[in-house]
């Protein structure tokens, strides 16, 4: 029992250390990041995500920035036969590329870990609420095509951050929310 408790404490400390070391894109340029992105792959320990991952399709996120440097995010995702919309506003944290939000669902910490602005972005989100905190790593692309090299890069990254293969979903293309996201 003592060994199990020690292992759990060690695992929690490792997880906290991983969260503290999550990098942000050096020299992040919000002007280049704005626009439409497609979520094509994600990995998460969120129980809701895990229960729905087999039904997920690619979703669309539109990013913009306020004059104060805050991140406005509109997400459009297909659920059943309709397109759902969610809007969030994140305040710039310590540097561009790192944003936080306190909403009814709890506190969120969003970091743009890596992007080339034209093809892909890797975004890490930590959610803390009354229940269990969750972490999500997402692969965004400008279009709905993901190169094998980019998918390989994502699949090599997520285990280093404490995620496992059973938490991964590579989403099939979906046109269900394109019209909603463009209006």
N, C-alpha and C positions, 0 to 999 in steps of 0.2 A: 504494500500500500504506500509506503514511504517512497519507494522507487517510482511508482506511478505518479505520485504528487510532484516529485522532483522533475520528472519528465514533462509534466504539464506546465510547470513553472518555466522550465527551460524553453519549451515550445512557445509560450506566450512572450517571453523575453525576446526570442528570435523574431517573432512576428512584429513586435513593437520596433525592434531594431531595423527590420526591413522597411517598415513604414517611414521611419525617420530618414532613411537613406535614399528614398525615391528621388531620382534626379528630375530636373526640369531642363528642357531644351535650352542650351546656352544661346544667348542672343535672340531669344524668342521674339518674333516680329508679328504682333497682332494683325497688322494690315495685310500680311500675306496669308494669314490663317483664316480670315473671314470667308464666309461662303458655305456652300453645301458640301457635306461629307456623308458617306454611306458607312454604316457600321456593318462590317462584313465578317468579323470574328470577335468573340469575347470569351473571357474566362472569369469565373466569379465563384465566391464561396457563399453568396447570398442564397438563402433557402428558396425564396420566390423565383429567382433566376433558375436555380437548379431544377425546380419543379416544372418550369415552362420551357426549358432549353430545347427540347425535342420538337417543339411547335414553332420556334422562332424563325423569322425570315429577316432579311436585311432591312434595316430601318434607315431613316434619313435624319440628319441633324444639321441645322443651320446655325452657324456661329456668327455673332456680330459683337461689337464692342461699343460701350458707352464712351462719351468724351472723357469721363473720369478714369477710363481704363478697365472698367468692369466688363465681365463676359456675360453676354446674353445668349442663351441657348434655347432653341426650339427643336424639340424632338418629335418626329412623326414615326409611329411604328404600327405595323399591321397586327391586329388582334381579331381573330375570327374572320368575319367578312367586312371589317371596317378599319379605318385608319384613326388611331388615337393620337392626340397631340398633348405634349407636356411642355411647359415653359419654365425656365429657371433663370435666375440672375445670380451670378457669382461675383463676389468682390475680389479685386486683385489683392493677393496676400503680400508676400515679401518681394516678389519679383514678377515680371511678366511671364506668363506660362503657368503660374501657380495661383489658384483661385479657391475661395471658400464660400460656402452658402449655409445659412441657417434657415431652414424651411420647416413646415409642419411635420415633415417626414424625418427631421433630424438634421444634424450637421453633416455637410459634405465637403470634402477636400478634393479638388480636381487638379491634376498636374498633366500638362502636355510634356510627356517624357521625350518624345522624338518626333520630328516631322521634316519632310522635305518641301512642304507646302503645296506642291503640285500633284503628288501621287498618294501619299500616305501620312498618317499620324498615329502614334501610339499614345493613348490617354489612360491614366490611372486614376481611379476614383475610390476614395475611402468614405464610407457612410457610417455615421455613428448615430444611433437612436436609442430609445428606451429598451429595445430588445437587443439582439446580438449585432455587433458591428459587422460590416461586410466590406469586401474589397473586390473591385472589378478592374480588369485590364481589357481595353477595347482597341481593336484595329479598325481605323477609319481609312477609307479610300475616297478619292474624288469621284470615281465612277464605280460601277458595280463589278468590275473585274479585278481580281486579286492575282498577282503573279505568283507562281510557285515559289520564287525566291523570297518574296515578301511574307508569304504564309509560313515558310520555313523559318524565317527570322523571328516571327511572332511565336511560333511553336518552340523555338529554342529559348526564348526570353521568359515565358511564363513559369516554367519550373524553377527558375532561379529566384522567383519572387514568391515561392511557397504555394503555387497552384498545382493541381494535378490534372491529368488528361480527362478524367471523368467530369471536370468542371468546365471543359471547353465546348464551344459550339462554333462551327463554321457555318455561317448562315447562307441559305440559298438566296439567289437574287429574287427581288420582289418589286413590281411596278405599282403596287397598291397605294403607296403614299406619295408618288411623284407629283401628282396634280395638287394635292394638299400642301406639299412643301413649297411649290412654286407660286402659290397664290398669296 
